[in-house]
Amino acid sequence: MAMFSEGSGVVFMKVGVHAQESLEDIIKRKQDEFAAAGRIFWGYGGNTCHPRTIVQPFARKFESIGQSVHLIMHRMNSKHFEAPELAKEYSEDGVSWYAIPDGIEVRGSMFGMVIGGLTEEEFDFNLRSAIVSVGPSRGKRAADYLKGQADKGCFELLGEGIQADEESTKRITLTAPLVAPYAVFLR
């Protein structure tokens, strides 16, 4: 986890089976997508990481101080077996829509993180060492924020030395740098 230090920004997301596709198949397809299109739209749903009001301002904040933001993903048991519907258009603002670029495929998602690659790597992430960075829960510990229904969030890392416990430690298996426009609407 050397690339993440105090003050860094990360988007944490739980991932697993999605739209009748195993995570292994998704990873392979997304790596092929990056090879073909030079970027990836990593699909997701839920307003906790709304593209325009949460993810884009969060990423721009870190970009303005010369820092990149990474998507870090924790594998979970998922039951998302809904039939996949392919997105045909994307929008940065929910108003102006464009055709999904050639080589990019997003299935069964309202939104997409825009990432510049995908790396399989493993490390432990202490949710107690991060706080919500933007939105109505700003300042709340990530460990508390992710209890209940939230499965993703935009977090700022605090300093080292914050005691972790088994519940607040999550194994990260995938990382990806966010690239502009950081998150998009899909339809």
ChimeraX attribute file (.defattr): number of C-alpha atoms within 10 A of each C-alpha:
attribute: neighborCount
match mode: 1-to-1
recipient: residues
	/A:1	10
	/A:2	4
	/A:3	7
	/A:4	14
	/A:5	13
	/A:6	12
	/A:7	14
	/A:8	18
	/A:9	27
	/A:10	27
	/A:11	25
	/A:12	23
	/A:13	21
	/A:14	18
	/A:15	19
	/A:16	18
	/A:17	18
	/A:18	22
	/A:19	19
	/A:20	14
	/A:21	16
	/A:22	14
	/A:23	16
	/A:24	11
	/A:25	12
	/A:26	18
	/A:27	16
	/A:28	11
	/A:29	15
	/A:30	22
	/A:31	18
	/A:32	17
	/A:33	19
	/A:34	18
	/A:35	13
	/A:36	13
	/A:37	14
	/A:38	14
	/A:39	22
	/A:40	29
	/A:41	25
	/A:42	23
	/A:43	21
	/A:44	24
	/A:45	16
	/A:46	13
	/A:47	14
	/A:48	18
	/A:49	27
	/A:50	20
	/A:51	23
	/A:52	18
	/A:53	14
	/A:54	19
	/A:55	24
	/A:56	20
	/A:57	15
	/A:58	24
	/A:59	24
	/A:60	17
	/A:61	17
	/A:62	17
	/A:63	15
	/A:64	9
	/A:65	8
	/A:66	8
	/A:67	14
	/A:68	19
	/A:69	25
	/A:70	22
	/A:71	22
	/A:72	23
	/A:73	24
	/A:74	21
	/A:75	16
	/A:76	14
	/A:77	9
	/A:78	13
	/A:79	11
	/A:80	15
	/A:81	13
	/A:82	11
	/A:83	12
	/A:84	15
	/A:85	12
	/A:86	15
	/A:87	20
	/A:88	16
	/A:89	16
	/A:90	23
	/A:91	21
	/A:92	19
	/A:93	15
	/A:94	13
	/A:95	8
	/A:96	9
	/A:97	15
	/A:98	11
	/A:99	12
	/A:100	18
	/A:101	14
	/A:102	9
	/A:103	15
	/A:104	20
	/A:105	17
	/A:106	25
	/A:107	23
	/A:108	21
	/A:109	20
	/A:110	18
	/A:111	26
	/A:112	24
	/A:113	26
	/A:114	21
	/A:115	24
	/A:116	18
	/A:117	19
	/A:118	20
	/A:119	13
	/A:120	11
	/A:121	13
	/A:122	14
	/A:123	13
	/A:124	13
	/A:125	19
	/A:126	21
	/A:127	23
	/A:128	20
	/A:129	22
	/A:130	25
	/A:131	23
	/A:132	24
	/A:133	23
	/A:134	20
	/A:135	17
	/A:136	10
	/A:137	14
	/A:138	15
	/A:139	15
	/A:140	17
	/A:141	20
	/A:142	26
	/A:143	19
	/A:144	14
	/A:145	19
	/A:146	18
	/A:147	10
	/A:148	7
	/A:149	9
	/A:150	15
	/A:151	17
	/A:152	24
	/A:153	27
	/A:154	26
	/A:155	26
	/A:156	26
	/A:157	22
	/A:158	17
	/A:159	11
	/A:160	10
	/A:161	7
	/A:162	12
	/A:163	10
	/A:164	15
	/A:165	11
	/A:166	7
	/A:167	10
	/A:168	18
	/A:169	17
	/A:170	20
	/A:171	16
	/A:172	20
	/A:173	16
	/A:174	19
	/A:175	21
	/A:176	22
	/A:177	19
	/A:178	23
	/A:179	19
	/A:180	15
	/A:181	18
	/A:182	23
	/A:183	29
	/A:184	25
	/A:185	24
	/A:186	27
	/A:187	19
